Amino acid sequence: MKNQAESEKDSEPDGRENCVMWKRRTLWTGLALLVSLMVLLLTIPVWAAGEENTTGSCGDALTWTLDSDTGTLTISGSGEMTNWGLDDNPPWYDDRSTVRSVIVGDGVTSIGSR
């Protein structure tokens, strides 16, 4: 029959088991931190995309602005808009899925054929 001191000694892990447990705990902690960092880095472009307006030229004296928060594409200035062909897309083409409304200014005399 074992006394209390021997029973406690048998239930305690030896040095190798402590080392393995420590390595496992460190590995899982490292993986958790890596996954957290990846999620944070992947969400930064989403935050940045919602905070800026996209703008450019769409004619000799016309500019376009896409407000990504409201989805409003505004064409302003004076004169004719560039006519884009089948192989040439308007500059807001890549953001077309975010456009919800269009405002064409009074000085715009044509909006192009495409």
Phi and psi restraints in degrees (value plus and minus 20) as a CYANA .aco file:
   2 LYS   PHI    -109.8   -69.8
   2 LYS   PSI     124.6   164.6
   3 ASN   PHI    -105.3   -65.3
   3 ASN   PSI     156.0   196.0
   4 GLN   PHI     -82.9   -42.9
   4 GLN   PSI     -59.3   -19.3
   5 ALA   PHI     -83.9   -43.9
   5 ALA   PSI     -60.3   -20.3
   6 GLU   PHI     -89.1   -49.1
   6 GLU   PSI     -57.0   -17.0
   7 SER   PHI     -84.8   -44.8
   7 SER   PSI     -61.9   -21.9
   8 GLU   PHI     -85.6   -45.6
   8 GLU   PSI     -57.7   -17.7
   9 LYS   PHI     -85.1   -45.1
   9 LYS   PSI     -59.3   -19.3
  10 ASP   PHI     -87.4   -47.4
  10 ASP   PSI     -51.8   -11.8
  11 SER   PHI    -102.1   -62.1
  11 SER   PSI     -34.8     5.2
  12 GLU   PHI    -103.8   -63.8
  12 GLU   PSI     117.7   157.7
  13 PRO   PHI     -89.8   -49.8
  13 PRO   PSI     128.3   168.3
  14 ASP   PHI    -100.5   -60.5
  14 ASP   PSI    -198.0  -158.0
  15 GLY   PHI     -81.1   -41.1
  15 GLY   PSI     -60.5   -20.5
  16 ARG   PHI     -85.3   -45.3
  16 ARG   PSI     -62.1   -22.1
  17 GLU   PHI     -84.5   -44.5
  17 GLU   PSI     -58.3   -18.3
  18 ASN   PHI     -82.8   -42.8
  18 ASN   PSI     -61.1   -21.1
  19 CYS   PHI     -84.4   -44.4
  19 CYS   PSI     -63.7   -23.7
  20 VAL   PHI     -84.6   -44.6
  20 VAL   PSI     -64.1   -24.1
  21 MET   PHI     -82.2   -42.2
  21 MET   PSI     -61.1   -21.1
  22 TRP   PHI     -84.8   -44.8
  22 TRP   PSI     -63.1   -23.1
  23 LYS   PHI     -82.6   -42.6
  23 LYS   PSI     -62.6   -22.6
  24 ARG   PHI     -83.5   -43.5
  24 ARG   PSI     -65.1   -25.1
  25 ARG   PHI     -82.2   -42.2
  25 ARG   PSI     -62.2   -22.2
  26 THR   PHI     -85.0   -45.0
  26 THR   PSI     -62.6   -22.6
  27 LEU   PHI     -80.8   -40.8
  27 LEU   PSI     -66.9   -26.9
  28 TRP   PHI     -86.7   -46.7
  28 TRP   PSI     -56.8   -16.8
  29 THR   PHI     -85.8   -45.8
  29 THR   PSI     -63.2   -23.2
  30 GLY   PHI     -82.6   -42.6
  30 GLY   PSI     -62.8   -22.8
  31 LEU   PHI     -83.1   -43.1
  31 LEU   PSI     -61.7   -21.7
  32 ALA   PHI     -82.5   -42.5
  32 ALA   PSI     -62.1   -22.1
  33 LEU   PHI     -86.6   -46.6
  33 LEU   PSI     -59.2   -19.2
  34 LEU   PHI     -83.2   -43.2
  34 LEU   PSI     -65.5   -25.5
  35 VAL   PHI     -83.2   -43.2
  35 VAL   PSI     -61.8   -21.8
  36 SER   PHI     -81.7   -41.7
  36 SER   PSI     -62.5   -22.5
  37 LEU   PHI     -85.1   -45.1
  37 LEU   PSI     -61.2   -21.2
  38 MET   PHI     -82.8   -42.8
  38 MET   PSI     -63.1   -23.1
  39 VAL   PHI     -82.4   -42.4
  39 VAL   PSI     -62.8   -22.8
  40 LEU   PHI     -82.2   -42.2
  40 LEU   PSI     -66.0   -26.0
  41 LEU   PHI     -87.0   -47.0
  41 LEU   PSI     -52.1   -12.1
  42 LEU   PHI     -95.2   -55.2
  42 LEU   PSI     -43.7    -3.7
  43 THR   PHI    -108.9   -68.9
  43 THR   PSI     -35.0     5.0
  44 ILE   PHI     -80.4   -40.4
  44 ILE   PSI     -65.6   -25.6
  45 PRO   PHI     -80.5   -40.5
  45 PRO   PSI     -52.1   -12.1
  46 VAL   PHI     -86.0   -46.0
  46 VAL   PSI     -63.1   -23.1
  47 TRP   PHI     -82.8   -42.8
  47 TRP   PSI     -65.0   -25.0
  48 ALA   PHI     -86.0   -46.0
  48 ALA   PSI     -57.2   -17.2
  49 ALA   PHI     -83.4   -43.4
  49 ALA   PSI     -53.8   -13.8
  50 GLY   PHI    -100.2   -60.2
  50 GLY   PSI     -25.3    14.7
  51 GLU   PHI    -126.9   -86.9
  51 GLU   PSI     -24.1    15.9
  52 GLU   PHI    -146.2  -106.2
  52 GLU   PSI     133.7   173.7
  53 ASN   PHI    -115.0   -75.0
  53 ASN   PSI     126.8   166.8
  54 THR   PHI    -126.2   -86.2
  54 THR   PSI     116.7   156.7
  55 THR   PHI    -166.9  -126.9
  55 THR   PSI     139.6   179.6
  56 GLY   PHI    -199.1  -159.1
  56 GLY   PSI    -192.9  -152.9
  57 SER   PHI    -116.4   -76.4
  57 SER   PSI     123.4   163.4
  58 CYS   PHI    -157.2  -117.2
  58 CYS   PSI       2.9    42.9
  59 GLY   PHI     153.9   193.9
  59 GLY   PSI     157.0   197.0
  60 ASP   PHI     -79.6   -39.6
  60 ASP   PSI     -60.3   -20.3
  61 ALA   PHI    -149.9  -109.9
  61 ALA   PSI       6.0    46.0
  62 LEU   PHI    -136.7   -96.7
  62 LEU   PSI     125.0   165.0
  63 THR   PHI    -147.4  -107.4
  63 THR   PSI     134.3   174.3
  64 TRP   PHI    -143.1  -103.1
  64 TRP   PSI     126.3   166.3
  65 THR   PHI    -157.8  -117.8
  65 THR   PSI     110.7   150.7
  66 LEU   PHI    -133.3   -93.3
  66 LEU   PSI      93.7   133.7
  67 ASP   PHI    -103.8   -63.8
  67 ASP   PSI      88.3   128.3
  68 SER   PHI     -90.2   -50.2
  68 SER   PSI     -40.3    -0.3
  69 ASP   PHI     -94.2   -54.2
  69 ASP   PSI     -59.9   -19.9
  70 THR   PHI    -122.7   -82.7
  70 THR   PSI     -36.2     3.8
  71 GLY   PHI      56.8    96.8
  71 GLY   PSI       1.9    41.9
  72 THR   PHI    -115.3   -75.3
  72 THR   PSI     102.0   142.0
  73 LEU   PHI    -116.9   -76.9
  73 LEU   PSI     101.2   141.2
  74 THR   PHI    -135.7   -95.7
  74 THR   PSI     108.1   148.1
  75 ILE   PHI    -127.7   -87.7
  75 ILE   PSI     101.3   141.3
  76 SER   PHI    -157.2  -117.2
  76 SER   PSI     144.7   184.7
  77 GLY   PHI      97.2   137.2
  77 GLY   PSI    -170.3  -130.3
  78 SER   PHI    -162.1  -122.1
  78 SER   PSI     126.9   166.9
  79 GLY   PHI      86.1   126.1
  79 GLY   PSI    -183.9  -143.9
  80 GLU   PHI    -113.5   -73.5
  80 GLU   PSI     127.2   167.2
  81 MET   PHI    -102.0   -62.0
  81 MET   PSI     131.6   171.6
  82 THR   PHI     -81.2   -41.2
  82 THR   PSI     120.7   160.7
  83 ASN   PHI    -111.4   -71.4
  83 ASN   PSI      91.7   131.7
  84 TRP   PHI    -108.9   -68.9
  84 TRP   PSI     118.8   158.8
  85 GLY   PHI    -107.7   -67.7
  85 GLY   PSI    -193.2  -153.2
  86 LEU   PHI     -86.6   -46.6
  86 LEU   PSI     -49.4    -9.4
  87 ASP   PHI    -115.6   -75.6
  87 ASP   PSI     -19.7    20.3
  88 ASP   PHI    -149.9  -109.9
  88 ASP   PSI      93.9   133.9
  89 ASN   PHI    -112.0   -72.0
  89 ASN   PSI     134.6   174.6
  90 PRO   PHI     -80.6   -40.6
  90 PRO   PSI     134.2   174.2
  91 PRO   PHI     -83.5   -43.5
  91 PRO   PSI     -40.7    -0.7
  92 TRP   PHI    -112.7   -72.7
  92 TRP   PSI     -11.8    28.2
  93 TYR   PHI     -75.8   -35.8
  93 TYR   PSI     -64.4   -24.4
  94 ASP   PHI     -84.7   -44.7
  94 ASP   PSI     -43.2    -3.2
  95 ASP   PHI    -122.7   -82.7
  95 ASP   PSI      -7.6    32.4
  96 ARG   PHI     -79.0   -39.0
  96 ARG   PSI     -48.8    -8.8
  97 SER   PHI     -90.6   -50.6
  97 SER   PSI     -36.3     3.7
  98 THR   PHI    -112.4   -72.4
  98 THR   PSI     -30.3     9.7
  99 VAL   PHI     -93.0   -53.0
  99 VAL   PSI     103.7   143.7
 100 ARG   PHI    -133.7   -93.7
 100 ARG   PSI     -45.5    -5.5
 101 SER   PHI    -173.0  -133.0
 101 SER   PSI     138.4   178.4
 102 VAL   PHI    -149.2  -109.2
 102 VAL   PSI     114.2   154.2
 103 ILE   PHI    -137.8   -97.8
 103 ILE   PSI     103.0   143.0
 104 VAL   PHI    -129.0   -89.0
 104 VAL   PSI     101.6   141.6
 105 GLY   PHI     -88.6   -48.6
 105 GLY   PSI     140.3   180.3
 106 ASP   PHI     -80.6   -40.6
 106 ASP   PSI     -51.8   -11.8
 107 GLY   PHI    -101.6   -61.6
 107 GLY   PSI     -24.5    15.5
 108 VAL   PHI     -99.0   -59.0
 108 VAL   PSI     100.2   140.2
 109 THR   PHI    -116.0   -76.0
 109 THR   PSI     -39.6     0.4
 110 SER   PHI    -175.0  -135.0
 110 SER   PSI     134.0   174.0
 111 ILE   PHI    -129.8   -89.8
 111 ILE   PSI      -5.6    34.4
 112 GLY   PHI      66.3   106.3
 112 GLY   PSI     145.5   185.5
 113 SER   PHI    -110.2   -70.2
 113 SER   PSI     -27.6    12.4
